[in-house]
Amino acid sequence: MSPQTEAADGQVVALTGGIGGAKLCLGLQRILPPGALRVIVNTGDDFEHLGLAICPDLDTTLYTLAGLANAQLGWGRNEETWTFLRVLESLGGPTWFRLGDADLALHVERTRRLRAGETLTSVTSDLSRRLGVCSEIMPMSDQPVRTMVDTTDGELAFQEYFVRRRCEPAVIGLRFCGADHAQVAEAAAQACRAPSLRAILIAPSNPYLSIDPALAIPGMREALRAGGVPVIAVTPIVAGTAVKGPTAKIMRELGLSPSPLTVCEHYRGLIDGFVLDERDARLAAAMDLPVRLCDTLMQTIEDRERVARCALELAADLA
Amino acid sequence: MSPQTEAADGQVVALTGGIGGAKLCLGLQRILPPGALRVIVNTGDDFEHLGLAICPDLDTTLYTLAGLANAQLGWGRNEETWTFLRVLESLGGPTWFRLGDADLALHVERTRRLRAGETLTSVTSDLSRRLGVCSEIMPMSDQPVRTMVDTTDGELAFQEYFVRRRCEPAVIGLRFCGADHAQVAEAAAQACRAPSLRAILIAPSNPYLSIDPALAIPGMREALRAGGVPVIAVTPIVAGTAVKGPTAKIMRELGLSPSPLTVCEHYRGLIDGFVLDERDARLAAAMDLPVRLCDTLMQTIEDRERVARCALELAADLA
């Protein structure tokens, strides 16, 4: 069966965090039939800033799948202007979180609708549709979960750590505040048990910062296994380092070896297969589950499609 | 005594609404020594929109006195961009209230500080200073007062009437929701009893929409009279019509003759003198208080200074 034919069958769920995960999702969206991709997104990074409900990973996913991501910056929206932030600075307001004028509209409108009583699932679905996204983007939960980073400088809210402090303080531990009392969003749970589902992919996002917040929600692991389809993780670690972001740094700070083996072990009991980078081929023999080798660096659109196809092929092999 | 010498003595308080009043305030600021002008601003137009605390008259005053008013539009800020509103529209958000990207920063920062527990007086004072305004701009009250317009289409919140419906529905009555329980802001009351105060001016704003909300606050009339200085009103009606805005239309709808005599009568017991437009000179004899004639149209900067000087001269005559 060719990859093209495979791609035409059934739905795929991806569990993802921010930029790296969004690249895989874009690859998936491009090779799957329209509407076949359901993306469950980390909301542990969400925070309130300037009175606005900001959801960085949902927005990265949304902008990426809508073709609106800012390629120059690597984050935020394209065709952006910065008048708001410039004036906010002149007024003495907090400018460490860089909010563009276009990006701001999304935060303001989402906040307005949340305050009016809508769920984050509902608002996200509608805004995605309005921006022309054919995939379904959904938060992991409609209740707040907040990733708190315990560091050598004390405990920091995620964005304080990630943006304001640029991941500089060493990480001692992580806490997903609210996760105990959060529920898996109904749309996310439904996506995982759809009869036509054929694979669940765990994107190459930071396992500790971006995937663990979802896994900390009671019932999320069970929901991911409920459909009985193969669950495949794509490695976020290539040749001992992270492609982007602080994954390897955090792993070392937590006393973990920054190796795909560590990530694979971290997902034990959850995943059925692992997409390993071909640069780490020698590690395949040490893994006790099915592995597929792939060049997992995603610089071009074709790279994103290649990694997506590789993960789906592994899932098809295991189905 | 020449106007220049007069202008060097003591402080002046202006009670004002929006655009027309801000023109007089700019004239006053230009002829008075720096810091001598205290502006008490209507907040009956304030409303919450998109979760933001928006204060249109405070902002008009602030932008005008900071030299940041948008001369092309006649409202809002100069050097404005509109990315936010364009994107908000694409997201299906409400765009009837035109928020520019620069203007938005003021609303967001003010809202943030109000939510953190600051008073509107404190936030306004600090933001004015940051924008380089040498005069003191202060709200009439730190408690919410909301102008509700009873119309032939039912009762409308002020901005619904003024912006969304463009003042089209006929006005039956006005109500200043919250005024009964509001207090005159302490800074405003202090400004009115400053020992060096020499005049209080009522700007040529709409008496019913922009000045009455302040006068409806218990103690405001007494506060304006407390310093024992002349209180002077500048006519908002010239030759039977309003220079700008719906004043004359509303007066007719309320069964009032759109004449300076009606305005003068409306302020009876509060004012000691009246600046009448020279086009209405024939009405001076019908007024039972001191009147000074002036060309009150304020198109140029010199016009604004002339009207300001005329009002101060009348106050000096009555001191």
Interface residues (C-beta under 8 A of the other chain):
Chain A: L50 G51 L52 R77 E79 E80 T81 T83 F84 L85 R86 V87 L88 S90 L91 G92 G93 P94 G100 D101 A102 L104 A105 L106 V108 E109 T111 R112 R115 D126 L127 R130 L131
Chain B: L50 G51 L52 R77 E79 E80 T81 T83 F84 L85 R86 V87 L88 S90 L91 G92 G93 G100 D101 A102 L104 A105 L106 V108 E109 T111 R112 R115 D126 L127 R130 L131
